[in-house]
Amino acid sequence: MNTQRRTFLSASMAAGTVAVAASAGLLAPSTVLAAWPAKAFQTSKIDVAMKEVLGTATAADSKDIVVEAPDIAENGAVVSVTVKSKIPNTEAITLFVPVNAFPLSASYAIAANTEGFVTTRIKMAKTSDVVAYVKAGGKLYKAKKAVKVTLGGCGG
């Protein structure tokens, strides 16, 4: 019995079914994807984005948040960032790059009883701080890391 052939055929049938459903409009992005805070990602003002995503625009500095990013990013189009929160009951981690045209880079909801940890890649227009906001226990905390960009990533 050729298991590779069976696997290929079943995967092909599944892909065909998904393609038919998508072309029929049954899998429209608005029904499949998670809620999208469009206003927060389309504003050029950090405080407006913070209120949309986190509910407030004020945050306290915290040494319990570690932002790991390169000191010098050779290409601003792909900057690797890791945020670790040691604050108990971390609910959300959100990243901002203040000099970008649209400063909100990423926002993650953290499930209960999980570690406050995210790693991602973001775009940076030019040298700036990467600011991480952590929502925990109904309060908002922040930490930042300076990143020098040698080649622009947001259209530069």
C-alpha positions as CSV (number, residue, x, y, z in Angstrom):
1,M,0.0,0.0,0.0
2,N,1.4,3.4,-1.0
3,T,0.7,5.8,1.9
4,Q,2.4,8.7,0.2
5,R,-0.2,8.5,-2.6
6,R,-3.1,8.4,-0.2
7,T,-1.7,11.3,1.8
8,F,-1.3,13.3,-1.4
9,L,-4.8,12.5,-2.7
10,S,-6.5,13.4,0.6
11,A,-4.5,16.7,0.9
12,S,-5.4,17.5,-2.7
13,M,-9.1,16.9,-2.0
14,A,-9.0,19.0,1.1
15,A,-7.3,21.9,-0.7
16,G,-9.9,21.6,-3.5
17,T,-12.7,21.8,-1.0
18,V,-11.2,24.9,0.6
19,A,-10.7,26.5,-2.8
20,V,-14.3,25.9,-3.8
21,A,-15.6,27.2,-0.5
22,A,-13.4,30.3,-0.8
23,S,-14.5,31.0,-4.3
24,A,-18.1,30.7,-3.3
25,G,-17.6,33.3,-0.6
26,L,-18.2,30.9,2.3
27,L,-14.7,31.7,3.7
28,A,-14.7,35.4,3.5
29,P,-11.9,37.0,5.6
30,S,-14.3,38.9,7.8
31,T,-15.8,35.6,9.0
32,V,-12.6,33.6,9.3
33,L,-10.1,36.0,10.8
34,A,-10.0,37.4,14.3
35,A,-11.3,40.8,15.2
36,W,-9.1,43.5,13.6
37,P,-8.7,46.8,15.4
38,A,-8.4,48.7,12.1
39,K,-8.5,52.2,13.6
40,A,-5.6,51.4,15.9
41,F,-3.4,50.1,13.1
42,Q,-4.3,53.0,10.8
43,T,-3.7,55.9,13.1
44,S,-0.4,57.9,13.3
45,K,-1.0,58.7,17.0
46,I,0.3,56.3,19.6
47,D,-2.2,57.5,22.3
48,V,-5.2,56.8,20.0
49,A,-3.9,53.4,19.1
50,M,-3.2,52.6,22.8
51,K,-6.8,53.5,23.7
52,E,-8.2,51.4,20.9
53,V,-6.1,48.3,21.7
54,L,-5.4,48.5,25.4
55,G,-8.1,50.8,26.7
56,T,-5.8,53.5,28.2
57,A,-2.8,55.6,27.1
58,T,-0.9,55.7,30.4
59,A,1.6,53.1,31.4
60,A,4.1,52.7,34.2
61,D,7.8,51.7,33.5
62,S,8.6,48.2,34.6
63,K,11.8,46.2,35.0
64,D,9.8,43.0,34.8
65,I,9.5,43.4,31.0
66,V,12.5,42.4,28.9
67,V,12.6,43.7,25.3
68,E,15.2,41.9,23.2
69,A,16.1,43.4,19.8
70,P,19.4,44.0,18.0
71,D,21.3,47.2,18.9
72,I,21.9,47.7,15.2
73,A,19.4,46.4,12.6
74,E,21.0,46.2,9.2
75,N,17.6,46.1,7.5
76,G,14.6,47.9,8.9
77,A,12.3,45.7,6.9
78,V,13.0,42.8,9.2
79,V,13.8,43.5,12.8
80,S,13.5,40.6,15.2
81,V,11.9,41.5,18.5
82,T,11.3,39.3,21.6
83,V,9.3,40.5,24.6
84,K,9.3,38.6,27.9
85,S,7.0,39.6,30.7
86,K,7.6,38.4,34.3
87,I,4.5,40.2,35.5
88,P,1.9,37.7,36.8
89,N,-1.4,37.4,34.8
90,T,-0.1,39.0,31.6
91,E,-3.1,39.6,29.4
92,A,-1.6,41.4,26.3
93,I,1.7,42.4,24.8
94,T,1.7,45.3,22.3
95,L,4.6,46.7,20.3
96,F,5.0,50.3,19.1
97,V,7.7,52.0,17.0
98,P,7.1,55.7,17.5
99,V,8.8,57.0,14.3
100,N,6.9,54.7,12.0
101,A,4.0,56.3,10.0
102,F,1.7,53.9,11.7
103,P,3.4,53.2,15.1
104,L,1.4,50.1,16.2
105,S,3.4,47.2,15.0
106,A,1.8,44.2,16.7
107,S,-0.6,43.3,19.5
108,Y,-1.0,39.9,21.1
109,A,-3.6,38.6,23.5
110,I,-2.0,36.2,26.0
111,A,-4.1,33.3,27.3
112,A,-4.6,32.8,31.0
113,N,-2.1,30.6,32.7
114,T,0.5,31.0,30.0
115,E,3.9,32.6,29.9
116,G,4.1,36.2,28.8
117,F,6.4,35.7,25.9
118,V,6.2,36.8,22.2
119,T,8.7,36.9,19.4
120,T,8.1,38.5,16.0
121,R,9.6,40.5,13.2
122,I,8.6,44.1,12.7
123,K,9.4,46.9,10.2
124,M,11.1,50.1,11.3
125,A,11.3,53.2,9.2
126,K,14.4,54.5,10.9
127,T,16.4,54.5,14.2
128,S,13.9,54.5,17.1
129,D,12.9,52.9,20.4
130,V,10.8,49.7,20.2
131,V,8.3,50.1,23.0
132,A,6.6,47.1,24.5
133,Y,3.4,47.6,26.5
134,V,2.2,44.8,28.8
135,K,-1.3,44.7,30.2
136,A,-1.6,42.6,33.4
137,G,-4.1,42.6,36.2
138,G,-6.0,45.5,34.6
139,K,-2.8,47.8,34.6
140,L,-0.5,48.8,31.9
141,Y,3.3,48.6,32.0
142,K,6.0,49.4,29.5
143,A,9.7,48.9,28.6
144,K,11.7,50.0,25.6
145,K,14.8,49.1,23.6
146,A,16.7,51.5,21.3
147,V,17.4,50.0,17.8
148,K,19.6,51.8,15.3
149,V,18.4,51.1,11.7
150,T,21.0,51.4,8.9
151,L,18.7,50.6,6.0
152,G,15.1,51.8,6.1
153,G,12.3,49.2,6.0
154,C,9.1,51.2,5.6
155,G,9.5,52.3,2.0
156,G,13.1,53.5,2.6
